[in-house]
Amino acid sequence: LCTFLPQADMLAYGRILKELQAEGVPDYLIPHKVSESLQKFIDNRPALSILLPTLKPYIVGQLLALYEH
């Protein structure tokens, strides 16, 4: 969960190296704010994250119906 939520956030609102340098972010923080894999992505990409308290057959059916829709 610690990497799941930030990854979705990164894909939605990620920044590239040039943007961080333009904002004046210190050089020692840039490696922590941008990753090499993000360079090929453009921000504002749609993504869907679903968190469930339990995974029961009824909920699996709902997910399947959502996927088929």
Secondary structure, DSSP 8 states (H G I E B T S, - for coil): -TTHHHHHHHHHH---HHHHHHHT--TTTHHHH--GGGGG--SS--------S---HHHHHHHHHHHH-
